[in-house]
Amino acid sequence: MFKRLVMMAAVAASTASLAQQFPATLVHHAQLPAATLIAPPNDAPDYFQHSGRFTAGERVEALYNIVDSNTGIARPFLGQPVQGFSGIRSLGSDRFLVLTDNGFGSKANSPDAMLMFHEVRANWEGGTIERLNTTFIRDPNKLVPFPIISETSATRYLTGADFDLESIQPVAGGYVIGDEFGPWLIHINKEGVVQAVVATEVNGQLYRSPDNAFERIANPGQMQAELSAMRSGGYEGMAVSQDGRMLYPLLEKPIFDAASNSSETINGQPVLRMFEYDTVNKRFHDKVRFYPLAVASHAIGDFNMIDEHRALIIERDSGQGDAREGWSNNPARFKRIYLVDLRDTDENGVLRKIAFIDLLAIQDPNNVAPRGSNNGLYTFPFVTIENVDRIDENHIVVANDNNFPFSVGRQQGRVDDNEFIVLEVGDFLKAE
């Protein structure tokens, strides 16, 4: 159980205000259309030929019989949406490893959404994203420690009702994926076959969220665990050391402390827990760092190392839509990428925010963006921006999770596409 420190608000000044802002310039833009769907594997149950049956609060089997009032997109779909991406790694030569989010936004509405990751390639000149290959994730060896949706099938493909996948990192022999429901860490091989599912236990404390398969109550305040991950507050970001040995899983939201009936703060500031995980021995270390949020209602979107010690972390509010256009009743106000150094913490283990770029104030002097620029200023006003990685010493890639078919951040009445942008941020990456 953590000790909640109480101090005067003046002492608890947000570290966000101390970080230096750096400019960002748009270099490239490409997008994958929102309604990009693919067929399930040939050996998957026929059930997965359709998806989105449960997105209206009840089962609807007839294709395209549920029409979204905001976008006009109709579902259930024929096939599986490639949809929003919740994790990215740059592979070089304009290729990227991307992870499809859990499905349609919740455990309850995603039992027919298959879990998958992809290798894609950006054609910056043409402004398009090409899907090179897709790997569907499955558990034929029955290593998932709870019943899954396709429990009785031979292939046991995983769904968005089993896990909510939010981060992926290459490691020896395959990948490790961070999940929000458990929160779990899932080891898979390169073919997408589950090798291990690891619960979060640090310093003898087991962390569980309300969506953990072994919890049977609805809200964190009713949970048995003293420290609980919030719903949709598990592993949103997870960086990996350069040698691939150590993972740094980062919770999306502050944990809930049943003893104080509140979310975690240190010196009055809301913080997120960052753990250490040994990928070889498959165990968590005792060390815990803390990422300081600017305000408690924010969440992180992605987390990747740029060298042995320094990392990029997306911090965002829950708004969407460009405030300059006036159509959104909750426009985007805070969409930033921060630079941190894992060695640079205070006596409580709280990281210092070194520098940031503002994704709502990107320079576009050459009119690269097909949409979103106004007088040379480009914005990335999506509710969930969940992808950032370093490409080289001067450039990063950023992409949104479009929550298909629901998010509307780029244009009123139009479902968001999967947008990828390259930003020139050389000075930002060198900040100290």
C-alpha positions as CSV (number, residue, x, y, z in Angstrom):
1,M,0.0,0.0,0.0
2,F,1.4,3.4,-0.9
3,K,1.5,6.4,1.5
4,R,-0.3,9.4,0.1
5,L,1.7,12.5,0.8
6,V,-0.3,15.7,1.5
7,M,1.4,19.0,1.0
8,M,0.4,22.6,0.1
9,A,-0.7,23.1,-3.4
10,A,2.1,25.6,-3.9
11,V,4.7,23.0,-3.2
12,A,2.9,20.5,-5.5
13,A,3.4,22.6,-8.7
14,S,3.0,20.5,-11.8
15,T,6.3,19.4,-13.4
16,A,4.6,19.9,-16.7
17,S,5.1,23.6,-16.3
18,L,8.8,23.2,-15.9
19,A,9.4,21.2,-19.1
20,Q,10.7,23.2,-22.0
21,Q,8.6,23.4,-25.2
22,F,10.3,22.7,-28.5
23,P,8.9,23.2,-32.1
24,A,7.8,20.3,-34.3
25,T,7.5,20.5,-38.1
26,L,5.4,18.2,-40.2
27,V,7.5,16.4,-42.8
28,H,5.3,13.5,-44.0
29,H,1.7,12.5,-43.7
30,A,0.0,9.2,-44.8
31,Q,-3.2,7.4,-43.8
32,L,-4.9,4.1,-43.8
33,P,-8.7,4.4,-44.5
34,A,-10.8,3.9,-41.4
35,A,-13.0,1.2,-43.1
36,T,-10.1,-1.2,-43.8
37,L,-11.2,-4.8,-43.1
38,I,-9.6,-8.1,-43.7
39,A,-10.8,-11.7,-43.7
40,P,-10.1,-13.9,-40.6
41,P,-7.6,-16.8,-41.0
42,N,-9.0,-19.9,-42.9
43,D,-8.8,-22.0,-39.7
44,A,-10.8,-19.5,-37.6
45,P,-14.3,-20.4,-36.6
46,D,-17.0,-19.1,-38.9
47,Y,-18.2,-16.9,-36.1
48,F,-15.3,-14.5,-36.9
49,Q,-16.4,-13.9,-40.4
50,H,-18.5,-11.0,-39.0
51,S,-17.6,-8.5,-36.3
52,G,-19.3,-5.7,-34.4
53,R,-22.5,-7.8,-33.5
54,F,-22.4,-6.6,-29.9
55,T,-21.8,-2.8,-30.4
56,A,-25.5,-1.8,-29.9
57,G,-25.9,-3.1,-26.4
58,E,-27.4,-6.4,-27.7
59,R,-26.7,-9.0,-30.3
60,V,-27.4,-7.9,-33.9
61,E,-26.6,-10.5,-36.5
62,A,-27.9,-8.8,-39.7
63,L,-25.0,-7.1,-41.5
64,Y,-24.9,-3.3,-41.6
65,N,-28.1,-3.1,-39.5
66,I,-26.6,-0.7,-36.8
67,V,-25.9,2.8,-38.2
68,D,-23.7,5.2,-36.2
69,S,-25.5,8.5,-35.8
70,N,-22.3,10.5,-35.8
71,T,-20.6,9.0,-38.9
72,G,-23.2,7.0,-40.8
73,I,-20.9,3.9,-40.5
74,A,-23.0,0.7,-40.5
75,R,-22.2,-2.5,-38.7
76,P,-21.9,-5.5,-38.1
77,F,-19.1,-5.8,-40.6
78,L,-18.1,-8.5,-43.0
79,G,-14.6,-9.3,-41.9
80,Q,-12.3,-7.9,-39.2
81,P,-11.4,-4.2,-38.9
82,V,-7.7,-3.5,-39.1
83,Q,-8.8,-0.3,-37.3
84,G,-7.0,1.8,-34.7
85,F,-3.4,1.1,-33.6
86,S,-2.4,1.2,-30.0
87,G,1.3,0.5,-30.3
88,I,4.1,1.2,-32.8
89,R,7.8,0.4,-33.4
90,S,9.8,1.8,-36.3
91,L,11.4,-1.0,-38.3
92,G,13.4,1.2,-40.7
93,S,12.8,1.8,-44.5
94,D,9.4,3.4,-43.8
95,R,8.1,0.1,-42.2
96,F,6.4,-0.1,-38.9
97,L,5.2,-2.7,-36.5
98,V,1.7,-1.8,-35.3
99,L,-0.7,-3.4,-32.9
100,T,-4.5,-3.3,-33.4
101,D,-6.5,-2.2,-30.4
102,N,-8.8,-4.6,-28.5
103,G,-11.9,-4.2,-30.8
104,F,-14.8,-1.8,-30.2
105,G,-13.8,-0.2,-27.0
106,S,-14.8,-2.5,-24.2
107,K,-14.7,-6.1,-23.0
108,A,-18.5,-6.4,-23.4
109,N,-18.8,-5.3,-27.0
110,S,-15.7,-7.0,-28.5
111,P,-16.1,-10.8,-28.3
112,D,-16.1,-11.1,-32.1
113,A,-13.1,-8.8,-32.7
114,M,-9.9,-10.8,-33.3
115,L,-6.6,-9.7,-31.8
116,M,-3.8,-9.0,-34.3
117,F,-0.6,-7.1,-35.1
118,H,0.8,-6.0,-38.5
119,E,3.8,-4.8,-40.4
120,V,2.9,-1.8,-42.5
121,R,4.8,0.4,-44.9
122,A,4.3,4.1,-45.5
123,N,4.3,5.6,-49.0
124,W,4.9,9.2,-48.0
125,E,4.8,10.6,-51.5
126,G,1.5,8.9,-52.2
127,G,0.1,9.6,-48.6
128,T,-0.9,5.9,-48.2
129,I,-0.2,3.1,-45.7
130,E,0.3,-0.4,-47.1
131,R,-0.4,-3.5,-44.9
132,L,2.4,-5.9,-45.6
133,N,1.4,-8.8,-43.3
134,T,-0.9,-9.5,-40.4
135,T,-0.5,-12.0,-37.5
136,F,-3.5,-13.1,-35.6
137,I,-2.9,-14.0,-31.9
138,R,-3.9,-17.5,-30.6
139,D,-3.6,-19.8,-27.6
140,P,-3.6,-23.4,-28.9
141,N,-1.5,-24.6,-25.9
142,K,-4.1,-23.3,-23.4
143,L,-1.7,-21.0,-21.5
144,V,-4.2,-18.2,-20.9
145,P,-5.2,-18.8,-17.2
146,F,-8.9,-18.1,-17.7
147,P,-11.6,-19.2,-20.2
148,I,-11.5,-17.3,-23.5
149,I,-14.2,-16.6,-26.0
150,S,-13.1,-19.4,-28.4
151,E,-12.3,-21.8,-25.5
152,T,-13.7,-24.8,-27.2
153,S,-12.2,-24.2,-30.7
154,A,-9.1,-26.0,-31.9
155,T,-7.3,-22.8,-32.9
156,R,-8.3,-20.7,-29.9
157,Y,-7.9,-17.3,-31.5
158,L,-8.0,-14.4,-29.0
159,T,-10.5,-11.6,-29.0
160,G,-11.1,-8.2,-27.5
161,A,-13.2,-9.7,-24.8
162,D,-10.1,-11.7,-23.6
163,F,-7.5,-9.0,-23.6
164,D,-7.2,-5.3,-24.4
165,L,-3.8,-5.0,-26.2
166,E,-2.2,-1.6,-25.9
167,S,1.6,-2.0,-26.4
168,I,3.9,-4.4,-28.2
169,Q,7.7,-4.8,-28.0
170,P,10.0,-7.2,-29.9
171,V,12.1,-9.4,-27.6
172,A,14.1,-12.6,-28.0
173,G,12.0,-15.2,-29.7
174,G,9.0,-13.0,-30.4
175,Y,7.1,-10.2,-28.7
176,V,5.7,-9.1,-25.4
177,I,2.3,-7.4,-25.4
178,G,0.9,-5.2,-22.6
179,D,-2.7,-5.6,-21.7
180,E,-5.2,-3.3,-19.9
181,F,-7.7,-5.9,-18.6
182,G,-5.4,-7.8,-16.2
183,P,-3.2,-5.9,-16.4
184,W,-1.3,-8.9,-18.0
185,L,2.0,-9.2,-19.9
186,I,1.6,-11.7,-22.8
187,H,4.6,-13.4,-24.4
188,I,4.0,-14.6,-27.9
189,N,6.3,-16.0,-30.6
190,K,6.7,-14.6,-34.0
191,E,3.7,-16.6,-35.3
192,G,1.4,-15.1,-32.7
193,V,1.2,-18.1,-30.5
194,V,1.0,-17.4,-26.7
195,Q,4.0,-18.6,-24.8
196,A,3.2,-17.2,-21.3
197,V,0.7,-14.8,-19.6
198,V,2.1,-13.0,-16.6
199,A,0.1,-11.3,-13.9
200,T,1.3,-8.0,-12.4
201,E,2.9,-8.7,-9.0
202,V,5.4,-6.2,-7.8
203,N,6.9,-6.1,-4.2
204,G,4.5,-8.9,-3.3
205,Q,1.5,-6.8,-4.3
206,L,-0.8,-8.2,-7.0
207,Y,-2.4,-5.5,-9.2
208,R,-5.8,-6.2,-10.8
209,S,-8.3,-4.1,-12.7
210,P,-12.1,-4.4,-12.6
211,D,-11.8,-6.2,-16.0
212,N,-9.5,-8.8,-14.7
213,A,-11.0,-12.2,-15.5
214,F,-10.6,-13.2,-11.8
215,E,-12.4,-10.2,-10.4
216,R,-16.2,-10.4,-9.9
217,I,-17.1,-6.8,-8.9
218,A,-17.7,-3.7,-10.9
219,N,-15.7,-0.8,-9.3
220,P,-12.2,-0.3,-7.9
221,G,-13.6,0.8,-4.5
222,Q,-15.2,-2.6,-4.0
223,M,-12.1,-4.6,-5.0
224,Q,-10.3,-6.8,-2.5
225,A,-6.8,-5.7,-3.6
226,E,-5.4,-2.7,-1.7
227,L,-3.9,-1.3,-4.9
228,S,-6.1,-1.6,-8.0
229,A,-5.6,-0.5,-11.6
230,M,-8.5,1.5,-12.8
231,R,-10.8,0.3,-15.6
232,S,-9.0,1.1,-18.9
233,G,-6.0,2.0,-16.8
234,G,-3.7,-1.0,-17.4
235,Y,-0.6,-1.1,-19.6
236,E,-1.2,1.6,-22.2
237,G,2.5,2.1,-22.8
238,M,5.5,-0.2,-22.4
239,A,9.1,0.6,-23.5
240,V,11.9,-1.8,-23.9
241,S,15.6,-1.5,-23.2
242,Q,18.0,-1.4,-26.2
243,D,19.2,-5.0,-25.5
244,G,15.5,-6.2,-25.3
245,R,16.1,-7.6,-21.8
246,M,14.1,-5.1,-19.7
247,L,10.5,-3.9,-20.2
248,Y,9.1,-0.8,-18.6
249,P,5.3,-1.3,-18.4
250,L,3.5,2.0,-17.6
251,L,-0.1,2.2,-16.4
252,E,-2.4,4.5,-18.3
253,K,-4.2,5.9,-15.2
254,P,-3.3,6.4,-11.5
255,I,-3.9,3.3,-9.3
256,F,-6.8,3.3,-6.8
257,D,-6.0,3.0,-3.1
258,A,-8.8,1.4,-1.2
259,A,-7.5,2.5,2.1
260,S,-7.7,6.2,1.3
261,N,-10.5,5.8,-1.3
262,S,-8.6,7.9,-3.8
263,S,-6.3,7.8,-6.8
264,E,-2.5,7.9,-6.1
265,T,-0.7,11.2,-5.8
266,I,2.8,12.2,-4.6
267,N,3.2,15.6,-3.1
268,G,-0.3,16.4,-4.4
269,Q,0.5,15.5,-8.0
270,P,-1.3,12.6,-9.8
271,V,1.2,9.9,-10.9
272,L,1.3,6.8,-12.9
273,R,3.3,3.7,-11.9
274,M,6.1,2.4,-14.1
275,F,7.4,-1.0,-13.4
276,E,10.4,-3.1,-14.5
277,Y,10.1,-6.5,-16.0
278,D,12.8,-9.0,-16.9
279,T,11.8,-10.7,-20.2
280,V,14.2,-13.6,-19.8
281,N,13.2,-14.6,-16.3
282,K,9.6,-13.5,-16.7
283,R,9.4,-11.6,-13.5
284,F,8.9,-8.1,-12.2
285,H,11.6,-6.2,-10.3
286,D,10.8,-4.4,-7.1
287,K,11.8,-0.9,-8.5
288,V,8.9,1.4,-9.3
289,R,9.1,4.8,-11.0
290,F,6.3,7.4,-11.3
291,Y,5.3,9.5,-14.3
292,P,3.7,12.8,-13.2
293,L,0.5,13.7,-15.0
294,A,-0.2,17.4,-15.6
295,V,-3.8,16.8,-14.2
296,A,-5.5,13.8,-12.8
297,S,-7.9,13.4,-15.8
298,H,-5.1,12.9,-18.3
299,A,-3.8,9.6,-19.5
300,I,-0.8,8.4,-21.4
301,G,-0.9,7.1,-24.9
302,D,2.4,5.5,-25.7
303,F,6.0,5.0,-24.3
304,N,9.1,4.2,-26.2
305,M,12.8,4.5,-25.5
306,I,15.0,6.6,-27.9
307,D,18.3,5.5,-26.4
308,E,19.5,3.5,-23.3
309,H,17.9,5.9,-20.8
310,R,15.7,8.5,-22.5
311,A,12.1,7.9,-23.7
312,L,9.1,9.5,-25.3
313,I,5.7,9.5,-23.5
314,I,2.4,10.7,-25.0
315,E,0.2,12.5,-22.5
316,R,-3.3,13.5,-23.6
317,D,-6.7,14.7,-22.5
318,S,-10.0,13.1,-23.5
319,G,-11.0,15.8,-26.0
320,Q,-11.2,15.5,-29.8
321,G,-11.6,17.9,-32.6
322,D,-9.8,21.1,-33.5
323,A,-10.9,23.9,-31.1
324,R,-10.4,26.4,-34.0
325,E,-13.2,24.9,-36.0
326,G,-15.8,25.2,-33.2
327,W,-17.9,22.0,-33.9
328,S,-16.7,19.8,-31.0
329,N,-18.3,20.2,-27.6
330,N,-15.1,18.8,-26.0
331,P,-12.3,19.8,-28.3
332,A,-8.7,18.7,-27.9
333,R,-6.8,20.9,-25.5
334,F,-3.8,18.9,-24.4
335,K,-2.0,16.5,-26.7
336,R,1.8,16.4,-25.9
337,I,4.8,14.2,-26.3
338,Y,7.2,14.5,-23.4
339,L,10.9,13.5,-23.2
340,V,12.0,11.9,-19.9
341,D,15.2,10.2,-18.6
342,L,14.6,7.1,-16.5
343,R,17.7,8.0,-14.4
344,D,16.3,11.5,-13.7
345,T,13.8,11.1,-10.7
346,D,13.3,12.9,-7.4
347,E,13.7,11.2,-4.0
348,N,10.2,9.7,-4.4
349,G,11.0,8.2,-7.8
350,V,9.0,10.7,-9.8
351,L,10.4,11.3,-13.2
352,R,11.3,14.8,-14.4
353,K,9.6,16.0,-17.6
354,I,12.6,17.4,-19.6
355,A,10.9,18.8,-22.7
356,F,7.7,18.5,-24.8
357,I,6.2,19.1,-28.2
358,D,2.6,20.2,-28.7
359,L,0.7,18.1,-31.1
360,L,-1.9,20.9,-31.4
361,A,0.7,23.3,-32.6
362,I,2.7,21.6,-35.4
363,Q,4.3,23.8,-38.0
364,D,3.3,22.9,-41.6
365,P,5.0,25.6,-43.7
366,N,5.0,23.4,-46.9
367,N,1.3,22.4,-46.6
368,V,2.1,18.7,-46.3
369,A,-1.1,17.8,-44.5
370,P,-4.2,17.0,-46.7
371,R,-6.4,18.1,-43.8
372,G,-5.9,19.8,-40.4
373,S,-3.7,22.8,-41.3
374,N,-4.8,26.4,-40.9
375,N,-2.4,29.3,-41.7
376,G,0.6,26.9,-41.5
377,L,-0.4,25.4,-38.2
378,Y,-1.3,21.7,-38.2
379,T,-3.1,19.9,-35.3
380,F,-3.4,16.2,-34.4
381,P,-6.7,16.5,-32.4
382,F,-7.6,12.9,-31.8
383,V,-9.0,11.6,-28.6
384,T,-6.5,8.7,-28.4
385,I,-3.1,9.3,-29.8
386,E,-1.4,6.0,-29.0
387,N,1.7,5.7,-31.2
388,V,5.1,7.4,-31.0
389,D,8.6,6.2,-31.8
390,R,11.9,7.6,-32.9
391,I,12.9,7.1,-36.5
392,D,16.3,8.7,-36.5
393,E,18.2,11.5,-34.6
394,N,15.9,14.2,-36.0
395,H,12.5,12.5,-36.6
396,I,9.7,10.7,-34.9
397,V,6.6,9.0,-36.1
398,V,3.2,9.6,-34.5
399,A,-0.1,7.9,-35.2
400,N,-3.6,7.9,-33.8
401,D,-5.9,5.1,-32.6
402,N,-9.1,5.9,-34.5
403,N,-11.4,3.7,-32.3
404,F,-13.2,2.6,-35.4
405,P,-16.0,3.2,-36.0
406,F,-16.6,5.7,-33.3
407,S,-14.0,8.5,-33.0
408,V,-14.5,11.8,-34.8
409,G,-11.6,14.1,-34.3
410,R,-10.4,15.2,-37.7
411,Q,-13.7,16.3,-39.3
412,Q,-17.3,16.6,-38.1
413,G,-19.5,13.7,-39.3
414,R,-16.6,11.7,-40.6
415,V,-15.0,8.7,-38.9
416,D,-11.3,9.1,-38.2
417,D,-8.8,7.4,-40.5
418,N,-5.5,5.9,-39.2
419,E,-3.2,8.9,-39.7
420,F,0.6,8.6,-39.6
421,I,2.8,11.6,-39.4
422,V,6.6,12.2,-39.4
423,L,7.8,15.2,-37.4
424,E,11.1,16.9,-37.5
425,V,12.0,17.4,-33.8
426,G,15.8,17.3,-33.7
427,D,16.3,19.9,-31.0
428,F,13.6,18.2,-28.9
429,L,15.3,14.8,-29.0
430,K,18.6,16.5,-27.9
431,A,17.1,18.3,-24.9
432,E,18.5,17.8,-21.4
